[in-house]
Amino acid sequence: MSDRWQNVVLRNQHPKLRMFANCDPEVSSAKSEVQPALRMASEELAASTPPLATAIAPDAAPASGTAKKHGVDVQAQREAVEVSVFVRSTDSLPPVAGQQTLRGMATRRMTLDEVYNLAREPSTIFIEPADALKLPRPIKGSAGSTAPPRRVSVGNPAELGDGNGMLIGIIDVEGFDWAHPDFLVDGKSRFISIWDQGAKVGRNRKGLKRGRVISAAEMQAALTDAARIGVSPHDLEPQSQMVVGSHGTHVASIAAGKSGLCSAAEIAAVLIALPEDEIDRRTSFYDSTCLLDAVYYLFDLAGERPISINISLGTNGHAHDGSSILDRWIDALLAEPGRSICIAAGNAGQERPEAPDDLGYMMGRIHASGKIEAQGLDHILEWQVVGDRVKDASENELEIWYEPQDRFAISIRPPDGDWIGPVLPGQFIENHQLPDRTLISIYNELHHPTNGANYIAAYLTPFFDKSLIIGIPAGVWQVRLHGLVIRDGTFHAWIERDDPADLGDGTYFWPSFFTEASHVDTSSVSALACGQRVVSVANLDEMKRRAHITSSQGPTRDGRLKPDITAPGTRIVAANGFGDPNNPWIEMTGTSMASPYVAGVIGLMLAAEPTLTAAQILGIIRATARPLPGATYRWANDLGFGVISPAACVTEASRVVVRTELKEPTAPPGPAPVVAASSAPRGSAASEAITTRRPPRTAS
């Protein structure tokens, strides 16, 4: 292959895909345990690779037989490995059954050979692996028998309505207890559909290539039969996940339970499969394409009905500027009126321990930023690898984004090691083995195709073999940025979050994070919550009158004002899914609880005015937000524009379509009085209010 084609293939693929292609199947099998966009076609191979929990420390590794192999078994890779990717192209891509296509964007599940061939196509702009979806980790309290009070206290509940006619969509994990009393009316569940993406058995709906759908009729039959034979309805219609105190049930209860905001709305849900078993993880895709599939499913189900969707899941990769393919795709889908998506801002706001045994800061120190002031100056970031405090078996990832007019080089130094680099713009090193067997990869890329910014990707990878895994040594890894050409000098860095991995003996592999010296306590909002038209929601601690300490903060990398709004998310009591019937309620804390509150408010807004666009909904929420006592109307990086005001949101939503024509426009002398648009009486001599509505959408 010519150097020109080699450069095209390198330029059009995300560095992580290049790493995937440069691995033997055994290495890919081990990686797939923590890389959700990597799947092993062979369950036998997936089972034969040691679990990551068996990793040993570098000091305990044998002296021989642990050198990185040169060359890759390409034929074995072709047969064993598939990847889940997003593709961007100058052409409209052809549809593929079970995958999504929207003009020049597509999701694809491909072999590495197919990725390579697609990268050579002249129309291909970029191919990138789908992002990891991170498990929501709310703080759980105790379960109890006391039902929560009404979520919204107003003088006249009729002012708000109850969401009748609305569809509330929930995309979540751990299962949906559709038979919980909070969702039953006259013995019938208000859930009308649950797509369980992880289901292995059962008949599926036409057009869906995985999982199964539980219909309203099947739920009703299970309720009837369960009462007759004395079992749980979930024994007759099980889901792939049915966790006691399930996250999805709690979220649905807040948005649309009888105790929730849209107490008369119908509910549709998608259960995202985030498998716990290592073999399931290695043989499944559980990435952000699954989330996009869920959004499409709910929009299709809604049809002409207005729908408010909540997503309390997050991603941490990419540039945090709304430019990723997934962000732009969702923004495009939200161009239709009557649609809204709320996304939890994330629980990465904590920067220091609150108590001696508090490890929440490990999940919070994901962001660093700074400015190299002039050419020839350097900046050092400290990257703390933890694992089990001796070694880490997960692949640690760091992305650094900086302005296109600058040029940085990068060097990395392991704990007690020598500097590796500098790696200049346009250069890379891939799977370089260190004396302790860690593999390091660094890619210094110019002008990312999605936003034009420059970025650096660095990966620390354990040694993977068919019989042995050697972990990365714990300690502080130093990352030095060298200023080569400086016109601006600003940079941002994010660590792709590892979820803590249970080793089965009471210990964990903990995620890596920035040290206190390098961490910057801003711009930690989930990358998915940085989209232009989504509503990004922070967690209000009402008792302390501030954002909860774990609530992620803005702004975005490009300076946009996310999160948009704050809602109650601290110590929220809602349905205890699959729990003890005598204790049907449970308390949880997190942005996962705040986001469905806002989704419920938006449901009330759309019930009042079904033709609202996502842009209008955002504008109304921002305009009606109320500051906390002592604060101003100015946007704050932890609270957004303030606390959501449900009654004001619904009132403002009702006014959007009202236009008042003045019959006598001549103003009297003196200052003009300030009059609300809706205050002039209908049919008066001075004015006449006219309500205008968009025509209904027609099927194409």
ChimeraX attribute file (.defattr): number of C-alpha atoms within 10 A of each C-alpha:
attribute: neighborCount
match mode: 1-to-1
recipient: residues
	/A:1	5
	/A:2	7
	/A:3	8
	/A:4	9
	/A:5	12
	/A:6	11
	/A:7	11
	/A:8	17
	/A:9	22
	/A:10	17
	/A:11	20
	/A:12	23
	/A:13	22
	/A:14	19
	/A:15	25
	/A:16	17
	/A:17	20
	/A:18	17
	/A:19	14
	/A:20	21
	/A:21	21
	/A:22	20
	/A:23	21
	/A:24	22
	/A:25	27
	/A:26	22
	/A:27	18
	/A:28	27
	/A:29	34
	/A:30	30
	/A:31	23
	/A:32	26
	/A:33	25
	/A:34	20
	/A:35	23
	/A:36	25
	/A:37	25
	/A:38	31
	/A:39	29
	/A:40	28
	/A:41	18
	/A:42	14
	/A:43	15
	/A:44	11
	/A:45	18
	/A:46	26
	/A:47	16
	/A:48	14
	/A:49	22
	/A:50	19
	/A:51	19
	/A:52	24
	/A:53	18
	/A:54	13
	/A:55	21
	/A:56	19
	/A:57	19
	/A:58	21
	/A:59	13
	/A:60	8
	/A:61	17
	/A:62	10
	/A:63	9
	/A:64	6
	/A:65	9
	/A:66	16
	/A:67	13
	/A:68	16
	/A:69	10
	/A:70	8
	/A:71	9
	/A:72	13
	/A:73	12
	/A:74	16
	/A:75	11
	/A:76	12
	/A:77	22
	/A:78	17
	/A:79	15
	/A:80	22
	/A:81	24
	/A:82	25
	/A:83	24
	/A:84	26
	/A:85	24
	/A:86	22
	/A:87	25
	/A:88	24
	/A:89	18
	/A:90	13
	/A:91	13
	/A:92	14
	/A:93	19
	/A:94	12
	/A:95	14
	/A:96	12
	/A:97	10
	/A:98	15
	/A:99	17
	/A:100	18
	/A:101	19
	/A:102	15
	/A:103	13
	/A:104	16
	/A:105	23
	/A:106	24
	/A:107	29
	/A:108	22
	/A:109	22
	/A:110	18
	/A:111	20
	/A:112	23
	/A:113	17
	/A:114	13
	/A:115	25
	/A:116	19
	/A:117	10
	/A:118	21
	/A:119	22
	/A:120	19
	/A:121	13
	/A:122	11
	/A:123	15
	/A:124	20
	/A:125	22
	/A:126	23
	/A:127	28
	/A:128	23
	/A:129	26
	/A:130	28
	/A:131	24
	/A:132	23
	/A:133	22
	/A:134	20
	/A:135	17
	/A:136	19
	/A:137	17
	/A:138	20
	/A:139	13
	/A:140	15
	/A:141	14
	/A:142	12
	/A:143	20
	/A:144	17
	/A:145	13
	/A:146	13
	/A:147	15
	/A:148	16
	/A:149	11
	/A:150	12
	/A:151	17
	/A:152	16
	/A:153	10
	/A:154	12
	/A:155	7
	/A:156	9
	/A:157	12
	/A:158	8
	/A:159	13
	/A:160	22
	/A:161	19
	/A:162	23
	/A:163	24
	/A:164	15
	/A:165	18
	/A:166	26
	/A:167	28
	/A:168	29
	/A:169	34
	/A:170	31
	/A:171	23
	/A:172	28
	/A:173	26
	/A:174	23
	/A:175	28
	/A:176	30
	/A:177	30
	/A:178	28
	/A:179	22
	/A:180	19
	/A:181	16
	/A:182	26
	/A:183	26
	/A:184	15
	/A:185	11
	/A:186	5
	/A:187	12
	/A:188	18
	/A:189	22
	/A:190	23
	/A:191	28
	/A:192	19
	/A:193	22
	/A:194	25
	/A:195	25
	/A:196	26
	/A:197	23
	/A:198	21
	/A:199	19
	/A:200	12
	/A:201	11
	/A:202	11
	/A:203	12
	/A:204	16
	/A:205	14
	/A:206	9
	/A:207	10
	/A:208	16
	/A:209	12
	/A:210	17
	/A:211	21
	/A:212	22
	/A:213	23
	/A:214	21
	/A:215	17
	/A:216	18
	/A:217	13
	/A:218	15
	/A:219	24
	/A:220	18
	/A:221	15
	/A:222	20
	/A:223	22
	/A:224	14
	/A:225	15
	/A:226	16
	/A:227	11
	/A:228	9
	/A:229	8
	/A:230	8
	/A:231	13
	/A:232	16
	/A:233	20
	/A:234	18
	/A:235	10
	/A:236	15
	/A:237	15
	/A:238	15
	/A:239	26
	/A:240	20
	/A:241	19
	/A:242	20
	/A:243	19
	/A:244	15
	/A:245	27
	/A:246	22
	/A:247	27
	/A:248	28
	/A:249	30
	/A:250	27
	/A:251	29
	/A:252	33
	/A:253	31
	/A:254	30
	/A:255	34
	/A:256	33
	/A:257	28
	/A:258	21
	/A:259	21
	/A:260	27
	/A:261	29
	/A:262	32
	/A:263	22
	/A:264	20
	/A:265	25
	/A:266	22
	/A:267	26
	/A:268	25
	/A:269	30
	/A:270	26
	/A:271	27
	/A:272	28
	/A:273	24
	/A:274	23
	/A:275	20
	/A:276	11
	/A:277	9
	/A:278	19
	/A:279	22
	/A:280	21
	/A:281	24
	/A:282	30
	/A:283	25
	/A:284	22
	/A:285	27
	/A:286	27
	/A:287	24
	/A:288	27
	/A:289	26
	/A:290	20
	/A:291	21
	/A:292	17
	/A:293	18
	/A:294	23
	/A:295	22
	/A:296	14
	/A:297	18
	/A:298	24
	/A:299	20
	/A:300	11
	/A:301	16
	/A:302	19
	/A:303	11
	/A:304	16
	/A:305	17
	/A:306	22
	/A:307	31
	/A:308	30
	/A:309	27
	/A:310	29
	/A:311	24
	/A:312	28
	/A:313	25
	/A:314	25
	/A:315	22
	/A:316	23
	/A:317	21
	/A:318	20
	/A:319	25
	/A:320	29
	/A:321	21
	/A:322	24
	/A:323	20
	/A:324	21
	/A:325	21
	/A:326	23
	/A:327	21
	/A:328	17
	/A:329	17
	/A:330	19
	/A:331	20
	/A:332	13
	/A:333	17
	/A:334	20
	/A:335	14
	/A:336	14
	/A:337	21
	/A:338	24
	/A:339	26
	/A:340	30
	/A:341	26
	/A:342	25
	/A:343	29
	/A:344	31
	/A:345	38
	/A:346	35
	/A:347	29
	/A:348	27
	/A:349	28
	/A:350	23
	/A:351	22
	/A:352	15
	/A:353	12
	/A:354	12
	/A:355	8
	/A:356	6
	/A:357	7
	/A:358	10
	/A:359	14
	/A:360	19
	/A:361	20
	/A:362	24
	/A:363	22
	/A:364	25
	/A:365	29
	/A:366	31
	/A:367	25
	/A:368	24
	/A:369	20
	/A:370	16
	/A:371	15
	/A:372	22
	/A:373	15
	/A:374	14
	/A:375	16
	/A:376	11
	/A:377	12
	/A:378	17
	/A:379	14
	/A:380	16
	/A:381	21
	/A:382	21
	/A:383	25
	/A:384	20
	/A:385	26
	/A:386	21
	/A:387	24
	/A:388	20
	/A:389	13
	/A:390	17
	/A:391	23
	/A:392	29
	/A:393	30
	/A:394	28
	/A:395	20
	/A:396	22
	/A:397	19
	/A:398	22
	/A:399	19
	/A:400	21
	/A:401	22
	/A:402	26
	/A:403	20
	/A:404	17
	/A:405	15
	/A:406	20
	/A:407	23
	/A:408	28
	/A:409	20
	/A:410	23
	/A:411	18
	/A:412	24
	/A:413	16
	/A:414	22
	/A:415	14
	/A:416	9
	/A:417	13
	/A:418	11
	/A:419	13
	/A:420	18
	/A:421	15
	/A:422	17
	/A:423	20
	/A:424	17
	/A:425	18
	/A:426	12
	/A:427	13
	/A:428	18
	/A:429	14
	/A:430	16
	/A:431	18
	/A:432	15
	/A:433	16
	/A:434	15
	/A:435	9
	/A:436	19
	/A:437	22
	/A:438	21
	/A:439	20
	/A:440	21
	/A:441	19
	/A:442	25
	/A:443	23
	/A:444	22
	/A:445	21
	/A:446	22
	/A:447	14
	/A:448	17
	/A:449	16
	/A:450	15
	/A:451	13
	/A:452	14
	/A:453	17
	/A:454	22
	/A:455	25
	/A:456	23
	/A:457	19
	/A:458	24
	/A:459	20
	/A:460	24
	/A:461	24
	/A:462	29
	/A:463	24
	/A:464	28
	/A:465	22
	/A:466	15
	/A:467	10
	/A:468	18
	/A:469	26
	/A:470	27
	/A:471	31
	/A:472	29
	/A:473	26
	/A:474	19
	/A:475	19
	/A:476	20
	/A:477	20
	/A:478	18
	/A:479	20
	/A:480	21
	/A:481	22
	/A:482	21
	/A:483	22
	/A:484	18
	/A:485	16
	/A:486	19
	/A:487	15
	/A:488	16
	/A:489	21
	/A:490	15
	/A:491	20
	/A:492	20
	/A:493	26
	/A:494	25
	/A:495	22
	/A:496	23
	/A:497	25
	/A:498	23
	/A:499	18
	/A:500	17
	/A:501	19
	/A:502	13
	/A:503	14
	/A:504	8
	/A:505	6
	/A:506	6
	/A:507	12
	/A:508	18
	/A:509	23
	/A:510	24
	/A:511	24
	/A:512	30
	/A:513	29
	/A:514	26
	/A:515	19
	/A:516	15
	/A:517	10
	/A:518	18
	/A:519	21
	/A:520	19
	/A:521	21
	/A:522	22
	/A:523	29
	/A:524	31
	/A:525	32
	/A:526	28
	/A:527	25
	/A:528	29
	/A:529	32
	/A:530	31
	/A:531	25
	/A:532	22
	/A:533	25
	/A:534	24
	/A:535	29
	/A:536	30
	/A:537	38
	/A:538	40
	/A:539	33
	/A:540	29
	/A:541	20
	/A:542	16
	/A:543	9
	/A:544	9
	/A:545	10
	/A:546	16
	/A:547	26
	/A:548	25
	/A:549	21
	/A:550	24
	/A:551	31
	/A:552	32
	/A:553	28
	/A:554	29
	/A:555	24
	/A:556	24
	/A:557	22
	/A:558	12
	/A:559	11
	/A:560	16
	/A:561	20
	/A:562	33
	/A:563	35
	/A:564	31
	/A:565	31
	/A:566	32
	/A:567	24
	/A:568	26
	/A:569	28
	/A:570	24
	/A:571	19
	/A:572	20
	/A:573	27
	/A:574	29
	/A:575	34
	/A:576	30
	/A:577	27
	/A:578	21
	/A:579	19
	/A:580	14
	/A:581	13
	/A:582	10
	/A:583	15
	/A:584	22
	/A:585	25
	/A:586	25
	/A:587	22
	/A:588	25
	/A:589	25
	/A:590	31
	/A:591	34
	/A:592	33
	/A:593	33
	/A:594	30
	/A:595	34
	/A:596	36
	/A:597	32
	/A:598	32
	/A:599	31
	/A:600	31
	/A:601	29
	/A:602	35
	/A:603	35
	/A:604	29
	/A:605	30
	/A:606	29
	/A:607	28
	/A:608	23
	/A:609	21
	/A:610	23
	/A:611	24
	/A:612	26
	/A:613	19
	/A:614	25
	/A:615	18
	/A:616	15
	/A:617	23
	/A:618	20
	/A:619	13
	/A:620	20
	/A:621	27
	/A:622	21
	/A:623	17
	/A:624	21
	/A:625	21
	/A:626	19
	/A:627	19
	/A:628	14
	/A:629	8
	/A:630	5
	/A:631	11
	/A:632	12
	/A:633	15
	/A:634	10
	/A:635	20
	/A:636	20
	/A:637	23
	/A:638	32
	/A:639	27
	/A:640	27
	/A:641	25
	/A:642	29
	/A:643	26
	/A:644	26
	/A:645	20
	/A:646	24
	/A:647	21
	/A:648	19
	/A:649	23
	/A:650	25
	/A:651	17
	/A:652	20
	/A:653	25
	/A:654	18
	/A:655	14
	/A:656	17
	/A:657	15
	/A:658	14
	/A:659	14
	/A:660	17
	/A:661	11
	/A:662	14
	/A:663	11
	/A:664	9
	/A:665	9
	/A:666	7
	/A:667	9
	/A:668	8
	/A:669	6
	/A:670	6
	/A:671	7
	/A:672	8
	/A:673	8
	/A:674	6
	/A:675	8
	/A:676	7
	/A:677	12
	/A:678	14
	/A:679	9
	/A:680	15
	/A:681	12
	/A:682	13
	/A:683	10
	/A:684	11
	/A:685	10
	/A:686	14
	/A:687	16
	/A:688	16
	/A:689	18
	/A:690	13
	/A:691	11
	/A:692	10
	/A:693	13
	/A:694	10
	/A:695	7
	/A:696	9
	/A:697	11
	/A:698	6
	/A:699	6
	/A:700	3
